[in-house]
Amino acid sequence: MSKELVARRLAIVPTTRCSLHCKLCGDFLYGPVERRDIPLELVCKDIDACFALFDRVEWLQFVGGEVFVYQDFAKLLTYAQKYRDRFDRLIIETNATICPNAQEQEAMLAYGDALSVYISDYGKWSYARDEFVTFLKANQIDHQLKKYHGEDQYFNGWIDNTNPHDLREPGDVLEVNARNCPQNQIRNMHCYDGKLHRCSNSCFMLEMGLFPPKEDDFVDLRDDSLTREQKREIIRYFYDYARRSCRYCKQKYMAVLPRYPAAEQL
């Protein structure tokens, strides 16, 4: 019997559409990455494929783009209940520009105290923040506001994630930096349009067409030529060595990079 495979964080990305147009978008949605929805039936198949690979998921997350622009988000939340006994918490990440509608609220409430909502609070741009927080408080839903406006911004603001390019780090330096990368530490896998990546930058850099992928950079969930165990083996080594995207990623230097005000609009 193979060793149990647990995902610490599994982020499902149903859409790269967003309600904002941030010029320093960490997911490259200022232009390089196409803003589009993944059809509901395909997102559900990808969730099925992920749970066919993982024995357990600690945090199942829904992220964007902005998830509340996704027309079928309520249906997606309901579909994930299929695996309720296989994950510990459901996390929704949002910019609070849109308050959930009645169907989305009902689907959220069905998770009870297993639901957490993380709000990136962009001040004047988070138009629906107060209404959203009122709903969360009224229903005793765990939530956290990350202050990204004015003084004392969360994590001191954003880094400049634009212009990704080959940083030309020597191989041994790259491997050390990749192991110490914050994305490596939190092990936040991203599932987008049939591919499971070790982090968001791997996901969106591939979407940009920045480089041709190397073998095992990601798991193609829709590739039937690989067995379940072969796919699980790729995942087991996701964080053991640098991937192609690591060569282009600045987040390895997050601790020393300059910070900028968050969510400045184009």
Buried (B, 14 or more C-beta within 10 A) or exposed (E): EEEEBEBEBBBBBBBBBBBBBBBBBBBBBBEBBEBEBBEBEBBBBBBEBBBEBBEBBBBBBBBBBBBBBBEBBBBBBBBBEEBEEBBEBBBBBBBBBBBBEEBBBEBBEBBEEBBBBBBBBBBEBBBBBEEBBEBBEEEEBEBEBBBBBEEEBBEEBBBEBBEBEEBEBEEEEBBBBBBEBBBBEEBBBBBBBBBBBBBBBBBBBBBBEBBEBEEBBBBBBEEEEBEEEEBBBBBEEBBEEBBBBBBBBBBBBBEEBEEBBBBBEE
